[in-house]
Amino acid sequence: MAISQKLSEKPRVLIVGGGYVGLTAAKLLQKKVKAEGGVVTMVDPLPYMTYQPFLPEVVGGHIEARHAVVNHRKHLKDTEILTGKVTSVDPEAKVAVVGIGDPEQGEVESVEVPYQDIIMAAGATTRTFPIEGLAEQGIGLKTIEEALSLRNHILERIETASTMTDEKAKSRALSFTVVGGGFAGVEAIAEMEDIVRAAVDHNPRLSQSDVRIVMVEAMGRIMPEVSEEQAEGVVEHLRSRGVEVLLNTSLGSAVDGELQLINMADKSEIDRFEADTLVWTAGVAANAVAKSSGFPVDERGRIKGSVTLQITDDEGKAVEGAWAAGDIAATPDLTGKGPGGFCVPNAQHAVRQTKQLVKNLLAARYGEGTVEEYKHESLGAVAGLGLYKGVGNPMGIKLKGFPAWLAHRGYHGYAIPTVERTVRVAGGWINEMLFGRDFTALRDLETPRRQFEEAAGGGKKKDKAAK
């Protein structure tokens, strides 16, 4: 593959990462950079960005999985797209090395990509801890594949459990646990409870008393983005729906699906039970590409940045032609409200940082305006807690129930990139209102050739028997 020969030789703005920051930056830059005689190149292992706030809605079956992603090529027609992974960056030579191809097939080519400006926008990945059994039993909720897999797994376990005669196996199949009480964890367990309840109601062989749903949170409260009063209200709400919310509790072990829960105060064992479903939402970490980028990183693995969204060296000086935004960057919070003095890793900051970064890059490179500092006061947050239920404090206004749910859907329906995706998502919501929740499980997604292989193998056996 002579991929390197196909790359544009024009002055390049290289965007590392095709998530919210990368996609938005490319959309805002592509035509302007092209008009200046340059090219925007975006590198990401996936051919689409995932709108992560909609992952719980995919689990709940409110929208189609493919509608929560935005295709790069369809919406970035003036951007040079490389489906690959940046393995290293030389800031002095202004060259990035990109691995292109399928690692599992051994078809990876390393391509050197020179740039004039680089935007580090690779976001964050799931942060885990060395808990025995977690890697084998857990599932994250950071990608669209994980959300779809979790939804199908839950529905499959319910259907299978309805035919079980072994009570211990049945209890294990109908035990669902989420570790992490932030926004992602709370929204996930609320949607899980909703779809579990709906599926069980439609199965005459099961009752709600057969189901156990547990939330595990190491801190003394959940959802630090809302007030303590609202957080306590959410705990009460979840418990009223039969969810066991265990605060000051951690996961000690998950070997073979046997979960051990530990009291954070004295490290004693609180409970031990078996569960086929273990969802991990206990935090995020900056994408590992930050540490291999050649740029300075802080103690949390984030690329060091400035208030102008420029990457800085160890002495705090801006690195020429280098920019960073979103979860991968340690961007100072000028409001003074961010933990440790830095902006929290959320969609609000990612969107607004990207817009300011683009303006600053155009100002620094082409003289369009002036380089300005990034400052943003939080507009509050809203979370969905299942169909017609929610909580939030948008613009400082405390909301719960239907108004919060409506605000949640309104905001994210508008915020997902491209009008096309907004319309598709809204269409899914309308279909659900007209026809009810769709809780059909898709089988064999991970083994799509199973039935064909069985048929082909069966045919061979028949031929041998006939002989």
FITORLUM-466689 format. One line per 4 residues: number of its first residue (from 1); their letters; for each residue x, y, z of C-alpha. Coordinates in nm, 3 decimals, decimal comma, padded with zeros to 5 digits, m for minus. Example, Ala and Ser with C-alpha at 12.3 -4.5 7.8 and 13.67 -1.06 7.14 Angstrom:
BEGIN
1	AS	01,230 m00,450 00,780 | 01,367 m00,106 00,714
//
This chain:
BEGIN
1	MAIS	00,000 00,000 00,000 | 00,159 00,325 m00,111 | m00,065 00,538 00,109 | 00,205 00,797 00,170
5	QKLS	00,208 00,879 m00,202 | m00,160 00,966 m00,192 | m00,131 01,225 00,085 | m00,161 01,589 m00,008
9	EKPR	00,162 01,787 m00,017 | m00,014 02,109 00,083 | 00,051 02,278 00,422 | m00,143 02,064 00,665
13	VLIV	m00,355 02,107 00,975 | m00,337 01,760 01,130 | m00,619 01,666 01,365 | m00,546 01,367 01,589
17	GGGY	m00,883 01,219 01,685 | m01,222 01,222 01,517 | m01,446 01,258 01,820 | m01,647 01,565 01,915
21	VGLT	m01,346 01,798 01,916 | m01,187 01,652 01,604 | m01,506 01,643 01,396 | m01,609 01,994 01,497
25	AAKL	m01,262 02,137 01,435 | m01,245 01,976 01,091 | m01,590 02,108 00,994 | m01,497 02,463 01,099
29	LQKK	m01,151 02,457 00,941 | m01,174 02,256 00,621 | m01,304 02,523 00,381 | m01,102 02,808 00,531
33	VKAE	m00,776 02,615 00,524 | m00,850 02,499 00,169 | m00,905 02,860 00,062 | m00,560 02,945 00,205
37	GGVV	m00,398 02,671 m00,005 | m00,374 02,416 00,273 | m00,544 02,092 00,370 | m00,705 01,954 00,685
41	TMVD	m00,616 01,593 00,764 | m00,794 01,398 01,036 | m00,667 01,069 01,182 | m00,884 00,832 01,383
45	PLPY	m00,902 00,451 01,416 | m01,279 00,470 01,352 | m01,458 00,612 01,046 | m01,710 00,794 01,264
49	MTYQ	m01,747 01,000 01,581 | m01,965 00,876 01,865 | m02,201 01,113 02,045 | m02,140 00,965 02,388
53	PFLP	m02,428 01,134 02,575 | m02,661 00,913 02,369 | m02,501 00,582 02,469 | m02,747 00,526 02,758
57	EVVG	m03,032 00,597 02,514 | m02,895 00,325 02,286 | m02,889 00,086 02,584 | m03,248 00,181 02,660
61	GHIE	m03,352 00,126 02,298 | m03,480 00,480 02,240 | m03,264 00,543 01,934 | m03,081 00,327 01,681
65	ARHA	m02,712 00,275 01,749 | m02,610 00,397 01,404 | m02,793 00,727 01,465 | m02,569 00,808 01,763
69	VVNH	m02,261 00,821 01,537 | m02,161 01,070 01,267 | m01,986 00,945 00,955 | m01,658 01,128 00,888
73	RKHL	m01,651 01,106 00,510 | m02,015 01,203 00,466 | m01,977 01,526 00,662 | m01,611 01,618 00,602
77	KDTE	m01,593 01,628 00,224 | m01,307 01,882 00,218 | m01,104 01,696 00,480 | m00,835 01,436 00,409
81	ILTG	m00,930 01,138 00,627 | m00,692 00,867 00,744 | m00,848 00,572 00,925 | m00,554 00,482 01,145
85	KVTS	m00,375 00,552 01,470 | m00,110 00,810 01,549 | 00,178 00,624 01,714 | 00,419 00,914 01,766
89	VDPE	00,471 01,285 01,703 | 00,796 01,476 01,656 | 00,708 01,834 01,760 | 01,040 01,974 01,640
93	AKVA	01,029 01,815 01,296 | 00,651 01,859 01,283 | 00,595 01,504 01,166 | 00,348 01,245 01,298
97	VVGI	00,374 00,872 01,239 | 00,041 00,705 01,160 | m00,025 00,333 01,161 | m00,277 00,251 00,887
101	GDPE	m00,436 m00,089 00,835 | m00,578 m00,375 01,039 | m00,345 m00,483 01,325 | m00,536 m00,812 01,368
105	QGEV	m00,461 m00,903 01,006 | m00,099 m00,789 01,032 | m00,160 m00,529 00,763 | m00,030 m00,211 00,922
109	ESVE	00,176 00,046 00,732 | 00,355 00,326 00,916 | 00,315 00,654 00,730 | 00,492 00,980 00,809
113	VPYQ	00,254 01,275 00,794 | 00,412 01,622 00,800 | 00,207 01,910 00,938 | 00,211 02,285 00,981
117	DIIM	m00,035 02,284 01,270 | m00,148 01,993 01,484 | m00,460 01,961 01,699 | m00,450 01,691 01,965
121	AAGA	m00,815 01,588 02,002 | m00,810 01,217 02,083 | m01,036 01,252 02,387 | m01,045 01,000 02,669
125	TTRT	m01,074 00,627 02,725 | m01,220 00,422 03,009 | m01,015 00,434 03,328 | m00,991 00,103 03,508
129	FPIE	m00,818 m00,031 03,818 | m00,632 m00,359 03,876 | m00,934 m00,546 04,009 | m00,909 m00,921 03,964
133	GLAE	m01,163 m01,045 03,710 | m01,269 m00,700 03,589 | m01,104 m00,729 03,247 | m01,273 m01,064 03,182
137	QGIG	m01,621 m00,983 03,321 | m01,672 m00,610 03,280 | m01,808 m00,403 02,995 | m01,752 m00,031 02,953
141	LKTI	m01,989 00,232 02,821 | m01,760 00,455 02,617 | m01,825 00,330 02,263 | m02,128 00,263 02,048
145	EEAL	m02,023 m00,101 02,020 | m02,026 m00,135 02,399 | m02,370 00,027 02,426 | m02,524 m00,200 02,162
149	SLRN	m02,354 m00,507 02,305 | m02,477 m00,422 02,656 | m02,835 m00,377 02,536 | m02,836 m00,712 02,355
153	HILE	m02,662 m00,885 02,646 | m02,924 m00,762 02,894 | m03,215 m00,874 02,678 | m03,051 m01,209 02,602
157	RIET	m02,993 m01,276 02,973 | m03,357 m01,201 03,052 | m03,486 m01,429 02,778 | m03,248 m01,710 02,871
161	ASTM	m03,324 m01,675 03,243 | m03,695 m01,724 03,172 | m03,627 m02,085 03,066 | m03,384 m02,174 03,347
165	TDEK	m03,475 m02,428 03,614 | m03,157 m02,378 03,817 | m03,246 m02,097 04,059 | m02,883 m02,003 04,123
169	AKSR	m02,809 m01,966 03,751 | m03,133 m01,774 03,705 | m03,043 m01,534 03,986 | m02,700 m01,478 03,832
173	ALSF	m02,850 m01,407 03,488 | m03,095 m01,155 03,634 | m02,836 m00,968 03,844 | m02,717 m00,642 03,689
177	TVVG	m02,443 m00,427 03,844 | m02,305 m00,085 03,750 | m01,985 00,048 03,909 | m01,960 00,427 03,906
181	GGFA	m02,210 00,689 04,020 | m02,124 00,977 03,787 | m02,354 01,098 03,510 | m02,265 00,804 03,285
185	GVEA	m02,330 00,545 03,554 | m02,655 00,696 03,676 | m02,797 00,736 03,326 | m02,685 00,383 03,237
189	IAEM	m02,843 00,212 03,537 | m03,165 00,413 03,500 | m03,198 00,307 03,135 | m03,107 m00,050 03,226
193	EDIV	m03,377 m00,059 03,494 | m03,629 00,077 03,244 | m03,557 m00,179 02,973 | m03,525 m00,468 03,220
197	RAAV	m03,864 m00,381 03,369 | m04,024 m00,359 03,024 | m03,873 m00,690 02,906 | m03,972 m00,873 03,226
201	DHNP	m04,327 m00,734 03,207 | m04,361 m00,891 02,863 | m04,233 m01,229 02,976 | m04,496 m01,433 03,164
205	RLSQ	m04,232 m01,668 03,306 | m04,062 m01,390 03,503 | m04,155 m01,137 03,771 | m03,987 m00,815 03,883
209	SDVR	m03,893 m00,979 04,213 | m03,657 m01,208 04,020 | m03,439 m00,911 03,919 | m03,156 m00,753 04,117
213	IVMV	m03,000 m00,422 04,004 | m02,707 m00,277 04,199 | m02,516 00,051 04,172 | m02,173 00,072 04,339
217	EAMG	m02,012 00,410 04,414 | m01,688 00,460 04,606 | m01,769 00,814 04,716 | m02,029 00,922 04,969
221	RIMP	m02,252 01,072 04,700 | m02,333 01,038 04,332 | m02,340 01,291 04,045 | m02,099 01,565 04,161
225	EVSE	m02,223 01,782 03,870 | m02,552 01,857 04,051 | m02,627 01,982 04,402 | m02,608 01,744 04,696
229	EQAE	m02,983 01,783 04,747 | m03,051 01,677 04,388 | m02,802 01,389 04,414 | m02,978 01,260 04,725
233	GVVE	m03,308 01,291 04,540 | m03,174 01,075 04,257 | m03,062 00,810 04,506 | m03,411 00,805 04,656
237	HLRS	m03,564 00,790 04,309 | m03,347 00,495 04,202 | m03,416 00,310 04,525 | m03,791 00,363 04,474
241	RGVE	m03,748 00,177 04,144 | m03,583 m00,117 04,319 | m03,221 m00,025 04,245 | m02,977 m00,095 04,530
245	VLLN	m02,754 00,214 04,555 | m02,446 00,136 04,762 | m02,235 00,443 04,852 | m01,886 00,434 05,006
249	TSLG	m01,852 00,095 04,840 | m01,602 m00,044 04,590 | m01,566 m00,353 04,376 | m01,305 m00,582 04,532
253	SAVD	m01,312 m00,871 04,288 | m01,507 m01,002 03,991 | m01,346 m01,340 03,927 | m01,574 m01,570 03,725
257	GELQ	m01,861 m01,327 03,770 | m01,861 m01,351 04,150 | m01,867 m00,989 04,266 | m01,714 m00,891 04,598
261	LINM	m01,822 m00,552 04,735 | m01,597 m00,374 04,985 | m01,672 m00,105 05,244 | m01,442 00,190 05,167
265	ADKS	m01,414 00,288 05,534 | m01,282 m00,032 05,691 | m01,221 m00,247 05,378 | m01,456 m00,513 05,508
269	EIDR	m01,669 m00,725 05,277 | m02,024 m00,594 05,240 | m02,166 m00,847 04,999 | m02,070 m01,126 04,761
273	FEAD	m02,295 m01,244 04,480 | m02,283 m01,370 04,122 | m02,386 m01,153 03,827 | m02,360 m01,203 03,453
277	TLVW	m02,374 m00,827 03,388 | m02,105 m00,594 03,522 | m02,092 m00,242 03,373 | m01,791 m00,022 03,450
281	TAGV	m01,840 00,357 03,434 | m01,597 00,461 03,710 | m01,416 00,743 03,536 | m01,212 00,824 03,228
285	AANA	m00,846 00,880 03,147 | m00,679 01,082 02,873 | m00,621 00,882 02,556 | m00,288 00,697 02,567
289	VAKS	m00,178 00,875 02,248 | m00,102 01,174 02,471 | 00,193 00,996 02,631 | 00,336 00,886 02,296
293	SGFP	00,279 01,221 02,127 | 00,609 01,382 02,221 | 00,428 01,665 02,398 | 00,459 01,722 02,776
297	VDER	00,190 01,558 02,988 | 00,084 01,613 03,349 | 00,055 01,356 03,627 | m00,284 01,243 03,494
301	GRIK	m00,152 01,179 03,144 | m00,313 01,488 02,990 | m00,125 01,706 02,744 | m00,021 02,032 02,907
305	GSVT	m00,216 02,324 02,765 | m00,271 02,695 02,811 | m00,574 02,922 02,838 | m00,536 02,993 02,466
309	LQIT	m00,560 02,616 02,397 | m00,201 02,600 02,277 | 00,014 02,309 02,391 | 00,290 02,423 02,626
313	DDEG	00,637 02,292 02,699 | 00,765 02,207 03,046 | 00,845 02,574 03,105 | 00,492 02,682 03,021
317	KAVE	00,577 02,834 02,681 | 00,349 02,774 02,384 | 00,472 02,517 02,132 | 00,444 02,673 01,787
321	GAWA	00,172 02,521 01,572 | 00,050 02,283 01,845 | m00,302 02,289 01,993 | m00,513 02,068 02,220
325	AGDI	m00,870 02,062 02,351 | m01,120 01,833 02,516 | m01,056 01,542 02,751 | m00,698 01,484 02,635
329	AATP	m00,587 01,834 02,739 | m00,513 01,988 03,078 | m00,674 02,324 03,005 | m00,674 02,580 03,289
333	DLTG	m01,020 02,685 03,407 | m01,023 03,063 03,440 | m01,347 03,052 03,640 | m01,156 02,887 03,923
337	KGPG	m01,429 02,626 03,966 | m01,263 02,331 03,797 | m01,101 02,059 04,012 | m00,731 02,129 04,045
341	GFCV	m00,778 02,448 03,848 | m00,851 02,267 03,520 | m01,158 02,230 03,301 | m01,357 01,915 03,372
345	PNAQ	m01,378 01,657 03,089 | m01,730 01,714 02,963 | m01,911 01,795 02,637 | m01,975 02,158 02,734
349	HAVR	m01,605 02,237 02,750 | m01,520 02,023 02,448 | m01,763 02,210 02,222 | m01,668 02,559 02,335
353	QTKQ	m01,296 02,491 02,354 | m01,301 02,368 01,996 | m01,467 02,683 01,867 | m01,214 02,904 02,048
357	LVKN	m00,924 02,684 01,936 | m01,027 02,718 01,572 | m01,050 03,096 01,603 | m00,709 03,111 01,771
361	LLAA	m00,547 02,883 01,512 | m00,680 03,097 01,226 | m00,560 03,409 01,405 | m00,212 03,271 01,469
365	RYGE	m00,166 03,114 01,124 | m00,352 03,350 00,891 | m00,392 03,669 01,092 | m00,771 03,638 01,120
369	GTVE	m00,843 03,823 01,446 | m00,647 03,781 01,768 | m00,559 03,486 01,990 | m00,790 03,495 02,292
373	EYKH	m00,817 03,308 02,621 | m01,077 03,040 02,678 | m01,320 03,097 02,963 | m01,656 02,935 03,014
377	ESLG	m01,901 02,943 03,303 | m02,086 02,615 03,339 | m02,441 02,620 03,207 | m02,538 02,341 03,443
381	AVAG	m02,615 01,981 03,353 | m02,911 01,758 03,277 | m02,935 01,379 03,295 | m03,196 01,138 03,167
385	LGLY	m03,316 00,874 03,413 | m03,517 00,667 03,171 | m03,832 00,748 02,978 | m03,998 01,072 03,100
389	KGVG	m03,764 01,096 03,400 | m03,460 01,316 03,459 | m03,271 01,558 03,683 | m03,062 01,867 03,622
393	NPMG	m02,978 02,228 03,690 | m02,961 02,403 03,351 | m02,885 02,775 03,388 | m02,901 02,725 03,763
397	IKLK	m03,266 02,614 03,751 | m03,327 02,292 03,945 | m03,536 02,047 03,744 | m03,653 01,692 03,796
401	GFPA	m03,894 01,448 03,640 | m04,051 01,523 03,302 | m03,918 01,883 03,264 | m03,559 01,764 03,323
405	WLAH	m03,606 01,473 03,081 | m03,742 01,713 02,819 | m03,451 01,953 02,872 | m03,207 01,661 02,842
409	RGYH	m03,350 01,544 02,512 | m03,386 01,897 02,377 | m03,027 01,990 02,453 | m02,864 01,672 02,322
413	GYAI	m03,095 01,647 02,021 | m02,968 01,991 01,924 | m02,605 01,935 02,028 | m02,535 01,619 01,828
417	PTVE	m02,333 01,729 01,522 | m02,517 01,776 01,190 | m02,885 01,841 01,124 | m02,909 01,502 00,956
421	RTVR	m02,829 01,322 01,281 | m03,066 01,543 01,481 | m03,351 01,448 01,246 | m03,267 01,077 01,259
425	VAGG	m03,253 01,080 01,640 | m03,579 01,271 01,664 | m03,734 01,018 01,427 | m03,639 00,739 01,664
429	WINE	m03,800 00,920 01,955 | m04,120 00,974 01,754 | m04,132 00,607 01,653 | m04,103 00,509 02,018
433	MLFG	m04,389 00,739 02,115 | m04,609 00,591 01,842 | m04,521 00,222 01,872 | m04,366 00,185 02,218
437	RDFT	m04,022 00,068 02,324 | m03,844 m00,180 02,100 | m03,671 m00,442 02,315 | m03,580 m00,690 02,044
441	ALRD	m03,240 m00,848 02,105 | m03,009 m00,913 01,811 | m02,827 m01,244 01,844 | m02,483 m01,356 01,725
445	LETP	m02,346 m01,006 01,665 | m02,004 m01,124 01,782 | m02,031 m01,455 01,595 | m02,224 m01,369 01,276
449	RRQF	m02,099 m01,679 01,088 | m02,208 m01,928 01,354 | m02,524 m02,046 01,181 | m02,354 m02,075 00,843
453	EEAA	m02,064 m02,269 00,994 | m02,310 m02,504 01,164 | m02,495 m02,554 00,837 | m02,174 m02,616 00,643
457	GGGK	m02,039 m02,847 00,911 | m02,368 m03,032 00,925 | m02,359 m03,080 00,550 | m02,014 m03,239 00,567
461	KKDK	m02,124 m03,477 00,842 | m02,424 m03,586 00,635 | m02,204 m03,654 00,332 | m01,966 m03,867 00,540
465	AAK	m02,257 m04,059 00,691 | m02,402 m04,127 00,346 | m02,072 m04,276 00,230
//
